[in-house]
Every structure is written in structure tokens, then in C-alpha cells.
Amino acid sequence: MSQPAHPTQKARVIIRHCDSYDPERIRQIVREGLEELDLRPFGRTLMKPNLVASGPLFENAHTRVEFAEGVMKALMDRNNGRVTEMAIGERCGITIPSRAAFEGAGFNPMIERLGLKRYFFEEEPQVEIPLSHPERLRDYLFTPEPVAMADFFVNCPKFKAHPWTTVTFSVKAYIGIQDDRHRLIDHDHRLNEKIADLQYIVQPQFIAIDAITAGEGRMLTPIPYDLNLIIMGNNQVAFDSVCCNIVGIDPSTVDHIRFTAERGFGPMDLDQIEISGDVTLDEAKGRGKNFKSGLIRVEKYFEGTNISAYAGPPPETEHTDYCWGGCPGAIEEAIEILRLFDEQCDEKMPRMHVVFGAYDGPIDAKPGEKVIFMGDCVKWQGDLDGKLVQIRSKYQDRSTKDPYNAKADDIYVKSFSVMRKLKAAEKEQYVRFEGCPVSVAEQVLALVELGGLKSPFLNPENAIENTKHYLMWRSTMAMKKLKGHRYQKHGPTSRGAAKPEVARPVSDDAE
């Protein structure tokens, strides 16, 4: 089977021990990794950390600033004068401005101290990337211009579990190279295929994952798990496959990794990957043997709580019988966020029922217990408190969702919309929320209102900072619009040297 020229044909992964967040120690380890891989940054060099969420309550959700600093200093050490720009860029979890995530993670002082360029991806022009591979979900994607223009791309993710995709290492972190309006398109039961499509935008020449303190169980609110590792590599599929093996997961069972491998981006077979470092793979497996991954069905997740969940299949059942990439996973993350902000979350939460997909079973709702029908594809017919209720699917085929016309609401619009919806259904036993998916933020807001909980978005402790970052984001975008800068650029765009050149796998019997 032939392999692409970029990413590299010679997949290598380096496993190193590191038990502290000392930037200088990290710098030394990463510099030695770059030397071993014979890599030097050049041209537009862009590092993408994982800053999905930050701040004191999310300290294990993101790439630590000390780690990013060590990696950046190592890249600078390896610069032989060919670098024209050294930058860090990211789009954090949707709804919250990336400005807030950078500040909450402590990145701004480090960026200023090292003289780096900083990109908030949702504030940059979004450019069109055409797709032509047979398995694509659509014919083009949009990505921030700095990503498309990168010559030397460095992926610097966090080693974490994920409730939608089992794990999030390097390949999955590509969700962060899209803004809100484009990220939610196909973020449903076809999420793993979307992730594989995103690989055609850019490929890293170098990957270094923050696995010193990993995050198990969840993605936004992970439980800290000490691996004491820095893992480096030059091929995302090979890299993620080794990371899977460290925590006892067969990478071929992780759909987004398998899809990416099948499209020719790299090997999953350990026999095709050169592994080195001062920690052997078997030793690393020993450290990761008790790591808990994600992927728990929503019915099981809420057992023993005041929330009863019911999940039927999503549309296109030939692909899956459960929507791993959409609303069910979002509510799992939503409740974990609320548990962080309100210690009495579970006690305050009234008895309620949440329904996903085409569910055809009974709903055991007593009088006064709210039933929430979640998402565009939810469908159900039955009796609630003596009344016949019929919920019809509003799912639209993905061919009708054109990225050219995609829109996204900010937190204030979402908050108003959720409150208006709940107010209108105040005297009804059920309420229906539309969206594909209904985002984590919207489900947080709904549960806050229904349970009388503390809001992570609007409580006084965060309101001033959130408003500051919101106004800075809005004013920046308004100024760019006044200057005639287009946010979304259609048609062909310039690409940097990190653009992948993927050779399709050839079957053994092909001549």
C-alpha cells in the first residue's frame, strides 16, 4: 500500500518520561525529539494547542501553558533562520470567545514574552478548502486562513478521553481548526467522518502531546491521570495509534483514526511505526493500564440521577444506531460542567426525562416531571399525562446545509432563545429544543433554568470577564467589516507547505 509524501512515509513516535511542568525540562526533551526526527521549523510556523476550555475549573482540559512554552522554545532552538512567522492559534469550545480561553490558560504573557504571533481563529478570514476524495461528506470545508497558509504545522494537543469519540489525541483535535458556524456542520452521527475530512486541510510535521497529566473519563471536565509522559511524532495516525495502545485501546476501533488511516494518512500497525525514547511502549502501557476512556451511552450515564435519558437511532441508520457525535454526548458534558459550578447540582435537579433520536419506547414521566425532546432528529409518539403527544423529526439532510450560508449564535442569543423556549412551554409537560446538534452551551443553559442552578456563563464571578472578551471579539469583527475585510472567502486560496499530499491506498491485487 502506498503512503502519502506529506505526512511522512517514515512514521516515528518518541515516548519520553517527564514528571513536571518545568518549561525548560520540556524544552530540552522536545528539542531532542526534533533533533531525532531531523525536523526544523520554516516559513509560517503555526502551533495549535488544545484550549477547548480553560480557567481554574478546567485545568486538566487544555494543553498547559508550561508545555506550550517548552515546545515553542524548542522550535526556536531549531530555527536556522528559515522561519518567517512563529505563531500560536486555536478556536476554543464554541460560544465562548477564544480570547477568554487564551487568557484563562495563561497563554497571553507567554506569547508576549516570546514575541509570538497569536491567532484567535474565529477572528481570522475563513477560506475554502476543496475536497475530492470519494468518502467526503461535502465538497468543501472552511478553515481559518492562518491554518491554510501554514508551512510548518505543529499539533500540541492534550492527552484525553472523549465522550463522543472515545479519545482525543492529535487527529480529533482538528475540530479546533474550524470556527463555530462551520464546526457544528456534520457534528452529529457522522462526526468521525467529518474529522477524517478535516485532515485534508493541513497535516503536522511535528506532534507533541501533553501527557504529563492526562485527562480521563471526559473531555471538558476530565479527571487528572498522571502518565508523566511527553509523546512526540511526525505522523498523526501513527501517533494516535501508539497513544491508543498506551491506554489499552485498539486504534482500529476508534472510528476517526481508522477512517483517517483508510484515506492514506498513515499506519495504525505498530510494525510499521518506529518507536523510540527512554520509556518503552510496554512501560508506557503499564502507566496507562487504568486509564478510563469515554464513549458511554447517555442512558447508562444518567443512571441513578434525577435525569432519565432515552435514545433512539439517528437518521442514516446504515452508519450507526446511536448518535455518538451529537446531542447525547453534549448533555453528558453539560451536566459535568454544572457539577463543577454548583456542588448541589444533582440535589437541585428536578426529576426530568430527556429523549434523543427516533425513540419508540415508553417514557415513564409522572405528572409534573418535564420531558425534553432534544435535537432535530428526535421523534416520538405516545401518552404524557393523559395527552397524546407526537414529536416529528425536523432533521434536514446534510446536502441542504451549505457551509457558504452557515450561521452561529453567540452565548447571549442562545441564552435568550433557551429562556424564551422554556417560558413558552412553562405550562406544558414537554419542551422541544431544535439543533443538529443542540450544543453543550444550550444544554447547559436549559439545565440551569430547569434546575435553578448556578450558571457558568452568567454568574457574577465570570460575568465581567466574559463580557469583556465578548465585547473585544465583537468590536474587532465590526472594525474588520468596516474596513471591507471579508470574513468568509470563496474560491481557490493559497496554501502553505503543510498542505497534505495524500496518495490513495492501493489494494494488493491492483495492477
C-alpha positions as CSV (number, residue, x, y, z in Angstrom):
1,M,0.0,0.0,0.0
2,S,1.4,3.4,-1.0
3,Q,1.7,6.2,1.6
4,P,1.5,10.0,1.2
5,A,4.6,12.1,0.9
6,H,3.2,14.5,3.5
7,P,2.6,13.3,6.1
8,T,5.9,11.5,6.1
9,Q,6.2,7.9,4.8
10,K,8.5,7.1,7.7
11,A,6.3,7.2,10.8
12,R,8.1,7.6,14.0
13,V,6.9,8.1,17.6
14,I,9.1,9.0,20.6
15,I,8.0,8.3,24.2
16,R,9.8,10.3,26.9
17,H,9.5,10.5,30.6
18,C,8.6,13.8,32.2
19,D,7.1,14.2,35.6
20,S,6.8,18.0,36.0
21,Y,5.6,21.0,34.1
22,D,9.1,22.7,34.0
23,P,9.2,24.6,30.7
24,E,13.0,24.2,30.5
25,R,12.8,20.4,31.0
26,I,10.1,20.2,28.4
27,R,12.1,22.4,26.1
28,Q,15.1,20.0,26.3
29,I,13.0,16.9,25.7
30,V,11.2,18.4,22.8
31,R,14.4,19.8,21.3
32,E,15.9,16.3,21.5
33,G,12.8,14.9,19.8
34,L,13.0,17.4,17.0
35,E,16.7,16.5,16.5
36,E,16.0,12.8,16.5
37,L,13.2,13.4,13.8
38,D,15.6,15.7,11.9
39,L,12.9,18.5,11.9
40,R,13.4,22.2,11.7
41,P,10.6,24.8,11.5
42,F,10.4,27.0,8.5
43,G,8.3,29.6,6.8
44,R,5.0,30.3,8.6
45,T,5.3,28.1,11.6
46,L,2.0,27.6,13.5
47,M,1.4,25.7,16.7
48,K,-2.1,24.6,17.6
49,P,-2.6,23.7,21.3
50,N,-5.9,22.3,22.7
51,L,-7.6,25.2,24.5
52,V,-11.2,23.8,24.4
53,A,-11.8,25.3,27.9
54,S,-9.6,26.9,30.5
55,G,-9.6,28.5,33.9
56,P,-9.3,27.0,37.4
57,L,-12.2,24.6,36.9
58,F,-10.9,23.3,33.6
59,E,-7.2,23.0,34.3
60,N,-7.0,19.4,33.0
61,A,-9.0,20.1,29.8
62,H,-6.3,22.0,28.0
63,T,-2.7,22.0,26.9
64,R,-0.8,23.5,29.8
65,V,1.0,26.8,29.1
66,E,4.2,25.5,30.5
67,F,4.1,22.7,28.0
68,A,3.4,25.0,25.1
69,E,6.2,27.3,26.2
70,G,8.7,24.4,26.3
71,V,7.6,23.3,22.8
72,M,7.8,26.8,21.4
73,K,11.3,27.4,22.9
74,A,12.5,24.1,21.4
75,L,11.2,25.1,18.0
76,M,13.0,28.4,18.3
77,D,16.2,26.5,19.2
78,R,15.8,24.5,16.0
79,N,15.2,27.6,13.9
80,N,18.1,28.0,11.4
81,G,16.8,31.3,10.1
82,R,14.1,30.0,7.7
83,V,11.1,30.9,10.0
84,T,9.2,33.9,8.7
85,E,6.5,33.8,11.4
86,M,6.2,31.9,14.7
87,A,2.6,31.7,15.8
88,I,0.0,30.1,18.1
89,G,-3.6,29.7,17.1
90,E,-6.7,28.0,18.3
91,R,-10.5,28.1,18.4
92,C,-11.7,27.0,21.8
93,G,-15.0,25.3,22.5
94,I,-17.9,27.1,20.7
95,T,-19.8,30.0,22.1
96,I,-17.0,31.4,24.3
97,P,-14.5,33.7,22.6
98,S,-11.1,32.2,22.1
99,R,-9.7,35.3,23.8
100,A,-11.2,34.0,27.1
101,A,-9.6,30.6,26.6
102,F,-6.1,32.1,25.9
103,E,-6.3,34.3,29.0
104,G,-7.8,31.6,31.3
105,A,-5.0,29.2,30.3
106,G,-2.3,31.8,31.0
107,F,-1.1,31.9,27.4
108,N,-1.0,35.6,26.8
109,P,2.0,36.5,29.0
110,M,4.0,33.6,27.4
111,I,3.1,34.7,23.9
112,E,4.1,38.3,24.6
113,R,7.4,37.2,26.3
114,L,8.4,35.0,23.4
115,G,7.4,37.6,20.8
116,L,4.9,35.2,19.1
117,K,2.0,35.9,16.7
118,R,-1.4,35.0,18.2
119,Y,-4.4,33.9,16.2
120,F,-7.9,33.7,17.5
121,F,-9.2,31.5,14.7
122,E,-12.8,32.8,14.8
123,E,-11.5,36.3,14.2
124,E,-9.5,35.4,11.1
125,P,-10.8,35.1,7.5
126,Q,-12.3,31.7,6.7
127,V,-11.0,30.2,3.5
128,E,-12.5,27.5,1.3
129,I,-10.7,24.1,1.0
130,P,-12.0,21.8,-1.8
131,L,-12.3,18.1,-1.2
132,S,-12.4,15.4,-3.9
133,H,-11.9,12.1,-2.1
134,P,-14.7,9.6,-2.5
135,E,-15.7,9.3,1.1
136,R,-16.1,13.1,1.7
137,L,-19.3,14.3,3.4
138,R,-19.3,17.5,1.3
139,D,-17.3,19.1,-1.5
140,Y,-15.5,21.8,0.5
141,L,-14.7,23.0,4.1
142,F,-13.8,26.3,5.6
143,T,-10.8,26.9,7.8
144,P,-9.0,29.9,9.2
145,E,-6.6,31.4,6.7
146,P,-3.5,31.0,9.1
147,V,-4.2,27.2,9.1
148,A,-4.4,27.0,5.3
149,M,-1.2,29.1,4.9
150,A,0.9,27.2,7.5
151,D,4.2,25.9,6.2
152,F,5.3,24.1,9.3
153,F,2.3,22.9,11.4
154,V,2.8,21.7,15.0
155,N,-0.1,20.0,16.7
156,C,0.2,20.3,20.5
157,P,-2.9,18.5,22.0
158,K,-3.9,17.3,25.4
159,F,-4.0,13.5,26.1
160,K,-7.7,13.0,27.0
161,A,-10.7,10.7,26.9
162,H,-13.8,11.9,24.9
163,P,-17.5,11.0,25.3
164,W,-18.1,11.3,21.6
165,T,-15.0,9.7,20.1
166,T,-13.5,7.5,22.8
167,V,-10.3,9.6,22.9
168,T,-8.9,12.9,21.7
169,F,-5.3,12.9,20.8
170,S,-3.9,14.5,17.6
171,V,-6.4,13.7,14.9
172,K,-9.5,14.6,16.9
173,A,-8.0,18.0,17.9
174,Y,-8.7,19.2,14.3
175,I,-12.2,20.2,15.4
176,G,-10.3,23.3,16.7
177,I,-9.4,24.4,13.1
178,Q,-12.9,25.5,12.4
179,D,-15.0,28.4,13.7
180,D,-18.4,27.9,15.3
181,R,-20.6,28.2,12.3
182,H,-18.6,25.5,10.4
183,R,-17.7,23.3,13.3
184,L,-21.3,22.3,14.0
185,I,-22.0,21.2,10.5
186,D,-21.7,17.4,10.5
187,H,-21.0,17.4,14.2
188,D,-23.5,14.6,14.5
189,H,-23.6,10.8,14.0
190,R,-21.1,11.3,11.2
191,L,-18.6,13.2,13.3
192,N,-15.8,10.7,12.9
193,E,-16.1,11.1,9.1
194,K,-16.0,14.9,9.5
195,I,-12.8,14.6,11.5
196,A,-11.3,12.5,8.7
197,D,-12.3,15.1,6.1
198,L,-10.6,17.8,8.2
199,Q,-7.3,16.0,7.7
200,Y,-7.2,17.2,4.1
201,I,-6.8,20.8,5.2
202,V,-3.4,20.5,6.9
203,Q,-1.0,17.9,8.3
204,P,1.5,18.5,11.1
205,Q,5.2,17.9,10.5
206,F,5.5,17.6,14.3
207,I,3.2,16.5,17.1
208,A,3.9,16.8,20.8
209,I,1.2,15.8,23.2
210,D,0.8,17.0,26.8
211,A,0.6,13.6,28.6
212,I,2.3,14.6,31.8
213,T,-1.1,14.9,33.4
214,A,-3.6,13.3,31.1
215,G,-7.4,13.6,31.4
216,E,-9.6,10.5,31.7
217,G,-13.3,9.9,31.5
218,R,-14.4,13.1,29.9
219,M,-13.3,15.9,27.6
220,L,-14.2,19.3,29.1
221,T,-14.1,18.2,32.7
222,P,-11.6,15.3,32.7
223,I,-10.3,13.6,35.8
224,P,-6.5,14.1,36.2
225,Y,-4.4,11.0,35.4
226,D,-0.7,11.1,35.8
227,L,1.1,9.5,32.8
228,N,4.3,11.5,33.2
229,L,4.9,11.3,29.5
230,I,5.8,13.6,26.6
231,I,4.9,11.8,23.3
232,M,6.2,13.1,20.0
233,G,5.9,12.1,16.4
234,N,5.8,13.0,12.8
235,N,2.6,11.3,11.6
236,Q,-0.9,11.8,13.2
237,V,-2.3,8.3,12.5
238,A,0.8,6.5,13.8
239,F,0.9,8.9,16.7
240,D,-2.7,8.3,17.8
241,S,-2.3,4.6,17.3
242,V,0.6,4.5,19.7
243,C,-1.3,6.6,22.2
244,C,-4.3,4.2,21.9
245,N,-2.0,1.3,22.6
246,I,-0.7,3.0,25.8
247,V,-4.2,3.0,27.3
248,G,-5.2,-0.4,26.0
249,I,-7.4,0.6,23.1
250,D,-7.2,-0.9,19.6
251,P,-6.9,2.1,17.3
252,S,-8.9,0.3,14.6
253,T,-11.9,0.5,17.0
254,V,-11.7,4.3,17.1
255,D,-13.5,5.4,14.0
256,H,-11.9,8.7,13.3
257,I,-8.4,7.2,13.5
258,R,-9.4,4.2,11.3
259,F,-11.1,6.4,8.7
260,T,-8.0,8.7,8.6
261,A,-5.8,5.6,8.1
262,E,-8.0,4.2,5.4
263,R,-7.7,7.5,3.5
264,G,-3.9,7.1,3.3
265,F,-2.7,9.5,6.1
266,G,-0.6,6.9,7.9
267,P,-0.3,3.4,9.5
268,M,-2.1,2.0,12.5
269,D,0.0,-1.2,12.6
270,L,2.7,-0.9,15.2
271,D,5.0,-3.0,12.9
272,Q,5.0,0.0,10.5
273,I,5.9,2.6,13.2
274,E,9.3,3.1,14.6
275,I,9.0,3.7,18.4
276,S,11.9,5.1,20.5
277,G,12.5,7.0,23.6
278,D,13.6,6.5,27.2
279,V,10.2,4.8,28.0
280,T,9.3,1.6,26.2
281,L,5.8,1.1,24.8
282,D,5.3,-1.7,27.4
283,E,6.4,0.6,30.2
284,A,4.0,3.3,28.9
285,K,1.2,0.7,28.8
286,G,1.9,-0.1,32.4
287,R,1.3,3.6,33.3
288,G,-1.9,3.8,31.2
289,K,-3.5,0.5,32.1
290,N,-6.1,2.0,34.4
291,F,-7.0,5.0,32.2
292,K,-10.7,5.3,31.6
293,S,-11.8,6.3,28.1
294,G,-15.1,7.9,27.1
295,L,-17.9,6.6,24.9
296,I,-20.8,5.9,27.4
297,R,-24.3,5.8,26.2
298,V,-26.5,8.5,27.6
299,E,-29.0,6.1,29.2
300,K,-26.2,4.4,31.2
301,Y,-24.5,7.8,32.0
302,F,-27.5,9.1,33.9
303,E,-28.5,6.0,35.8
304,G,-29.1,6.8,39.5
305,T,-29.7,10.5,38.9
306,N,-32.9,12.6,38.6
307,I,-32.5,12.6,34.8
308,S,-33.7,9.7,32.8
309,A,-32.4,9.5,29.3
310,Y,-33.9,7.7,26.3
311,A,-32.0,7.3,23.0
312,G,-33.2,6.0,19.7
313,P,-31.2,5.8,16.4
314,P,-30.3,8.9,14.4
315,P,-31.0,9.3,10.7
316,E,-29.0,7.2,8.3
317,T,-29.1,4.1,10.4
318,E,-26.9,2.3,7.9
319,H,-24.0,4.2,9.5
320,T,-24.7,3.8,13.2
321,D,-27.6,3.1,15.7
322,Y,-26.6,5.8,18.1
323,C,-25.6,9.5,17.7
324,W,-22.1,9.5,19.2
325,G,-21.2,12.9,17.8
326,G,-24.2,15.0,18.8
327,C,-26.7,15.8,21.4
328,P,-26.3,12.8,23.8
329,G,-22.6,13.5,24.3
330,A,-23.3,17.2,24.7
331,I,-25.6,16.7,27.6
332,E,-23.0,14.5,29.4
333,E,-20.5,17.3,29.1
334,A,-23.2,19.8,30.1
335,I,-24.0,18.1,33.4
336,E,-20.4,17.7,34.3
337,I,-19.8,21.4,33.8
338,L,-22.7,22.2,36.1
339,R,-21.5,19.8,38.7
340,L,-18.2,21.8,38.8
341,F,-20.0,25.2,39.2
342,D,-22.7,24.0,41.6
343,E,-21.9,21.3,44.2
344,Q,-25.7,20.8,44.8
345,C,-26.4,20.3,41.1
346,D,-27.7,16.7,41.4
347,E,-29.8,17.5,44.5
348,K,-31.3,20.6,43.0
349,M,-32.1,19.0,39.6
350,P,-35.8,18.1,39.5
351,R,-36.9,14.8,38.1
352,M,-36.9,15.1,34.3
353,H,-36.7,13.0,31.1
354,V,-34.5,13.7,28.1
355,V,-35.2,12.0,24.7
356,F,-32.8,11.7,21.7
357,G,-33.2,10.3,18.2
358,A,-36.1,8.1,16.9
359,Y,-37.2,6.7,20.2
360,D,-40.1,4.3,20.1
361,G,-40.4,3.1,23.7
362,P,-42.3,4.3,26.8
363,I,-41.4,7.4,28.8
364,D,-42.0,6.9,32.4
365,A,-42.8,10.5,33.2
366,K,-45.1,11.3,36.2
367,P,-47.3,14.4,36.4
368,G,-45.1,17.5,36.9
369,E,-41.9,15.8,35.5
370,K,-40.6,17.7,32.5
371,V,-39.8,15.8,29.3
372,I,-37.2,17.4,27.0
373,F,-37.1,16.3,23.3
374,M,-33.6,17.1,22.2
375,G,-32.4,17.8,18.7
376,D,-33.7,18.0,15.1
377,C,-33.9,14.2,14.7
378,V,-35.8,13.4,17.8
379,K,-39.1,11.6,17.1
380,W,-41.6,10.1,19.5
381,Q,-45.3,9.4,19.8
382,G,-47.1,8.4,23.0
383,D,-49.1,9.4,26.0
384,L,-47.9,12.0,28.5
385,D,-50.1,12.7,31.5
386,G,-53.2,11.6,29.5
387,K,-52.4,13.6,26.4
388,L,-51.3,12.2,23.1
389,V,-48.0,13.8,22.1
390,Q,-46.5,13.4,18.7
391,I,-42.9,14.8,18.1
392,R,-41.9,14.8,14.4
393,S,-38.3,14.7,13.2
394,K,-37.1,18.1,11.8
395,Y,-33.8,16.6,10.6
396,Q,-32.6,18.1,7.3
397,D,-30.4,16.1,5.0
398,R,-26.8,17.3,5.2
399,S,-26.9,18.1,1.5
400,T,-29.2,21.1,2.4
401,K,-26.6,22.5,4.9
402,D,-24.3,24.7,2.8
403,P,-21.2,26.0,4.6
404,Y,-21.4,29.1,2.5
405,N,-24.6,30.1,4.4
406,A,-23.7,28.7,7.8
407,K,-24.5,30.9,10.9
408,A,-23.8,30.6,14.6
409,D,-25.3,32.3,17.6
410,D,-23.3,33.8,20.5
411,I,-23.9,33.0,24.1
412,Y,-26.4,35.9,24.7
413,V,-28.5,34.9,21.7
414,K,-28.5,31.3,22.9
415,S,-29.4,32.3,26.4
416,F,-32.4,34.4,25.3
417,S,-33.5,31.6,22.9
418,V,-33.4,28.9,25.6
419,M,-35.2,31.1,28.2
420,R,-37.9,32.0,25.6
421,K,-38.4,28.4,24.7
422,L,-38.8,27.3,28.3
423,K,-41.1,30.2,29.1
424,A,-43.4,29.3,26.2
425,A,-43.5,25.6,27.4
426,E,-43.9,26.5,31.1
427,K,-47.4,25.1,31.4
428,E,-46.7,22.1,29.2
429,Q,-45.2,18.8,30.3
430,Y,-42.7,18.8,27.5
431,V,-40.4,21.1,25.6
432,R,-38.5,20.6,22.4
433,F,-35.1,22.0,21.5
434,E,-34.0,22.1,17.9
435,G,-30.5,21.9,16.5
436,C,-28.1,19.4,15.0
437,P,-26.6,19.2,17.4
438,V,-28.0,21.1,20.3
439,S,-24.7,22.5,21.6
440,V,-23.2,21.9,25.1
441,A,-23.8,25.6,25.9
442,E,-27.5,25.4,25.0
443,Q,-28.0,22.3,27.1
444,V,-26.1,23.9,30.0
445,L,-28.4,26.9,29.8
446,A,-31.5,24.7,29.7
447,L,-30.5,22.6,32.7
448,V,-29.6,25.8,34.6
449,E,-33.1,27.2,34.1
450,L,-34.9,23.9,34.8
451,G,-32.8,23.2,37.9
452,G,-32.4,26.6,39.3
453,L,-28.6,26.1,39.1
454,K,-25.6,28.5,39.1
455,S,-24.8,29.5,35.5
456,P,-21.2,29.2,34.4
457,F,-21.9,31.8,31.7
458,L,-23.8,34.4,33.6
459,N,-22.9,34.2,37.3
460,P,-21.3,37.3,38.8
461,E,-17.9,35.7,39.2
462,N,-17.5,35.3,35.4
463,A,-19.9,37.9,34.0
464,I,-17.4,40.8,33.9
465,E,-14.6,38.7,32.2
466,N,-17.0,37.1,29.8
467,T,-18.5,40.4,28.8
468,K,-15.0,41.9,28.3
469,H,-13.9,39.2,25.9
470,Y,-17.3,39.2,24.2
471,L,-17.1,43.0,23.5
472,M,-13.5,42.8,22.4
473,W,-14.4,40.0,19.9
474,R,-17.4,41.8,18.6
475,S,-15.6,45.2,18.2
476,T,-12.7,43.5,16.4
477,M,-15.0,41.8,13.9
478,A,-17.0,45.0,13.4
479,M,-13.9,47.0,12.7
480,K,-12.7,44.5,10.2
481,K,-16.1,44.6,8.5
482,L,-16.0,48.4,8.3
483,K,-12.5,48.1,6.6
484,G,-14.0,45.8,4.0
485,H,-12.4,42.6,5.1
486,R,-14.4,39.6,4.1
487,Y,-14.9,37.0,6.9
488,Q,-15.6,34.2,4.5
489,K,-13.5,33.9,1.3
490,H,-14.9,31.8,-1.5
491,G,-13.0,30.1,-4.2
492,P,-9.3,29.0,-4.5
493,T,-7.0,30.0,-1.7
494,S,-3.2,30.0,-1.2
495,R,-1.9,27.0,0.7
496,G,1.3,26.6,2.8
497,A,3.7,23.7,2.7
498,A,1.8,21.9,5.4
499,K,-0.9,21.1,2.9
500,P,-1.1,17.3,2.7
501,E,-0.4,15.4,-0.5
502,V,-2.3,12.1,0.1
503,A,-1.7,9.0,-2.0
504,R,-4.8,6.8,-2.0
505,P,-4.2,3.3,-0.6
506,V,-3.8,0.7,-3.4
507,S,-5.2,-2.8,-2.9
508,D,-2.8,-5.7,-3.0
509,D,-4.3,-7.2,-6.2
510,A,-4.4,-3.9,-8.1
511,E,-2.1,-3.7,-11.2
